[in-house]
Amino acid sequence: MRQKRIKMGGFLAIVCLSLAMVVGLVGCVPAPVAPTTLTIIMEEVPDTDVVKELIPQFEAENPWLRITIEALPYAAMRDKMLTSFLAPESIYDIVIADNPWMDEFASAGFLEPLDERIAQTPDYDFDDFVGPLRDIGVVQDKIYGVPFYNYALALIVRQDLFDNPDVQAAYEERYGKPLAVPTTLEDYLEVSKFFTEQGIYGAAMQPERGYKIFEEWKNWLYAAGGRLMDAQGNTVLDSPEARRALELYIEQFETSAPPGSLSWGFDDALRSVAAGEAATMMSYNWMLPTLNDPDGPAGELAGKFALYEVPGGRGVLGAWHWAIPHNAVNKDAAWEFISWLTSKEIDKQRVILGGAPTRTSVMTDQEVWEKGFGREYYETILSILEDAEPLARGKRAEEVIEVVGTELNMAVARDKTVDQAIRDAAKQVEEIVRR
Amino acid sequence: MQFLRLPLKYRLLIPLIVVLLAVLIYPLIFSFWVSLHDYRLTALHEVQFVGLANYIGLSGKMSYWNALRNTLIFVFLAVGLQTIIGFGLALLLHRPSRFRNFFRAVLLTPMFITPIAVGLMFRFMLNLQVGVLPYLLDKVGVTIDWFSPRLALFSIILIDVWQWTPFMLLLLLAGLESLPVEPFEAARVDGASAWSTFWKVTLPLMRPVLIMALIIRMLDAFKVFEYIYAITQGGPGERTETILWHIYKVGFRFFRMSEAASMAYVLVLVTLVLVVALYYNMKRGEYRP
C-alpha cells in the first residue's frame, strides 16, 4: 500500500514538473505586442463612410495598427480639436482640418509640418493633387495638411428642363436667344426668372446667415469681378463689384427662390431641388451623385441633374485636409495611415467608392470614369478645381466668414441696405485682420 | 494642523469650502483675470495684461448690445407669458375636479424634455418645407414663415413658453395650495366677488411666491442657448442672437476668451440688477405683523 502511495506521489511529481516546464517554456515565448490604435477625429459625412470602408484593407496590410474613427457633427469638431491641441498629449493621432481652420491651426503651432515625411514617402507625388487644393495645406511655405476631399462649389441644374424643346422654345420666344446653362450672373438671373415664370423656382439658394450665405455669395462676388482680400491680404471687399454681386444675389432670391427660404442651408436647398421644386442650385459638386442616385433623395428625378462651373467660371473651393497634431503620440504611424490613404492607388479606390476627388491622376483615370460617375463628371470637377479660390484664408478666417455672412444675410432680409451691409462687413473684416 | 484645533462645527465646513473654492471661486477669479488680459486660445504664449480694455471695447460692439437687447425682449416676453398662462392654469387646477391629477401630469410633460430636443423638434415642426404646422396652416390658406426676420424671435419665445409654462404652473400651484383659507372665508362672508377676491386676496398673498418664481425663471431664461443652437444659430441676420449665443460665438468659435469673459461679467451685472430689484420689491411688499 505504502509502495503504491510512493508510486502515486512520483507520478504526481512528474506531472507537476512537466506542467511547470511547459509553463516555463511558454513564459520564454515573447508575449504578442498589442497593436497601436490610431484615433482620428472626422466629420459625420459620406466621405467619412468611404474612409471607413477602406480601413479593413489598411489594417490587413498593417496588422500592428488599428484605426478608430470618432465621427462628430461639424459644429462639435473644432472645440474638441482645440482642447486636444492644448493638452500635453493629443487625444487624436490624426485630425482633419477644414479650409478656414488651416492657417489658424498651423500658425498657432498646433500642426506638425509634413514636408519631410512627404519627401521621404516613395511615389507619393504630392504635386498630383490639384494646385489650389494643395495650396490650402501650405502655410508660410510649409505643408501642414494633405488633401482629403474637396467641396468646391458648382452649378447643379435640371438638365432635362434645359433639354426640353418646349421649354427651349418658350425661352427663345421670351428672350430672343437660345436657352443655355448660364455662364454669367446676368444670364443666371434671367434663366432663374424664366423658370420661375414657368412654374418651377429658378434657384434653391442657401442664404442662411454665416457660413452658408458666405460660401454661396462668394461665387457671385468672383463672377462680378470682386474679391474679399487682395494678394497682400488687404481687405478689398468695399467695392462696386461687391455691391453689384449682392444686389443681383438679392434680386435672384426675391424673384426666383422658394418663399420662406431665408434661413436655408445646403440641406434645405438640396431637399428643394430633389423634390422638383427648384431648377438649379449652387452647391457642393459631390451633391450631383447624391441627386442622380436612383435610391437617393430625388427619386424619379434621379439622372436628370448635371454639373457645371458656376457663372463666371471661378468657384469657391472648400477642402478638408489630413493633418497630424503637434502633440500626437504616434506621429509616424499617423503618417503611415495618411500616406497610405492619400496615395495614388488608394485614393483611386476611395474616389471609385464615391469619395470627392483631389488628385489629377485619379480624375483623368479611365477606370475611375467607368466605375465612378462618368468621364464628364470628373472632367468638370477637375476644371472647377483648377480655377477655384479658397473659401477663406488667414488666421481668423472663421470669424471673417461669420461676420461677412451675417451682414450678407441682413441685407437679404432687408434689415440693412446693400451699401450698409458691404460697408459694415468690410469694416469688421479690416478690424479682425488688424487684431 | 492649526485647523484641527478649530471647533467641530467649523471643521465640518471645510469640505464644503474646499469644493466651493474649486468649482466656484477659482473659475470666477480666473475668468475675471482672463477678462483683464488679451487671452486667445490660439495664442496662449502671447497673453498680456490689458486692464479694462475688453470692458471699454464692449461699448462699440453693436452686436453685443443687440444680443443683450434680444435677450431682454426674450426674457420679459417669455417669462411674462409663462407667468400669466401658468397662473391661469394653476388657478384652474386648484379647483377640485375629477381629472385634476391627470391634467396636472399632462401639463407638466413638456418640462421633462431636454431643451435641445425641444429645439430640434420645433425646428422641423415649424419648417416651411417639411413642418406639420405650416402644412396644416396651408390647408386653411394661411402661410406663415415662423423663422422669418419678423417672427423668428417671437417663435423662439413661443417655444420657450411651451416648454417652461409647466414650471411656473408647478410653483404657483404649490403656492396656491399653501395659502391660508381664512382670508378667503372672510372675503366670502363679506360678499366679495370672485374677481375682487382674486385681486384683493389671492394676488397679494401670492406675491412672494410669484416674485420667487419670476426670479428663478428669469435667471433660467437669460441662459437661453439650446433653441438658438438647434434652430436659428442667431439668424436671420442678428434677429435671434441672444447674449449667451453671442458669448459662445466669441469665446468658443473665435477663441477670444478675454472678450467673452468681459461680456459674461457685464451680463452678470445686468442680471444682478434685475434680481436685486425684484427681490427688493418682494421684501417691500412683505406682510409684517
Contacts between the chains, C-beta under 8 A, distances in Angstrom:
chain1	res1	chain2	res2	distance
A	78	B	253	7.3
A	79	B	252	5.7
A	82	B	41	6.0
A	82	B	42	7.6
A	82	B	255	7.0
A	86	B	41	7.0
A	86	B	44	7.3
A	104	B	42	5.9
A	105	B	42	7.8
A	107	B	42	7.7
A	108	B	42	4.1
A	108	B	43	6.5
A	110	B	42	7.8
A	208	B	233	7.5
A	208	B	235	6.3
A	209	B	233	6.9
A	209	B	234	6.7
A	209	B	235	3.6
A	209	B	236	6.2
A	209	B	237	6.4
A	210	B	233	6.6
A	210	B	234	7.9
A	210	B	235	7.3
A	259	B	128	7.6
A	259	B	143	7.6
A	259	B	145	7.3
A	260	B	128	4.0
A	260	B	143	7.7
A	260	B	145	3.8
A	260	B	148	6.8
A	261	B	128	7.8
A	262	B	145	7.6
A	262	B	147	7.7
A	262	B	148	6.5
A	262	B	149	7.0
A	262	B	236	5.1
A	263	B	147	5.1
A	263	B	152	7.9
A	263	B	232	6.7
A	263	B	235	5.8
A	263	B	236	5.8
A	268	B	129	6.5
A	271	B	129	6.0
A	271	B	130	7.5
A	272	B	129	6.9
A	275	B	129	8.0
A	395	B	42	7.5
A	396	B	254	7.4
A	398	B	253	6.3
A	398	B	254	6.6
A	399	B	253	7.7
A	399	B	254	4.6
A	402	B	249	7.1
A	402	B	253	7.1
A	402	B	254	7.6
A	406	B	63	8.0
A	406	B	234	7.7
A	406	B	235	7.6
A	406	B	237	6.6
A	406	B	238	6.3
A	409	B	235	5.8
A	409	B	236	5.8
A	409	B	237	5.4
A	410	B	236	7.7
A	410	B	237	3.7
A	410	B	238	7.0
A	413	B	149	4.4
A	413	B	236	4.6
A	413	B	237	5.0
A	413	B	239	7.7
A	414	B	149	7.7
A	415	B	149	6.2
A	415	B	236	7.7
A	415	B	237	4.5
A	415	B	238	7.9
A	415	B	239	7.5
A	416	B	237	7.7
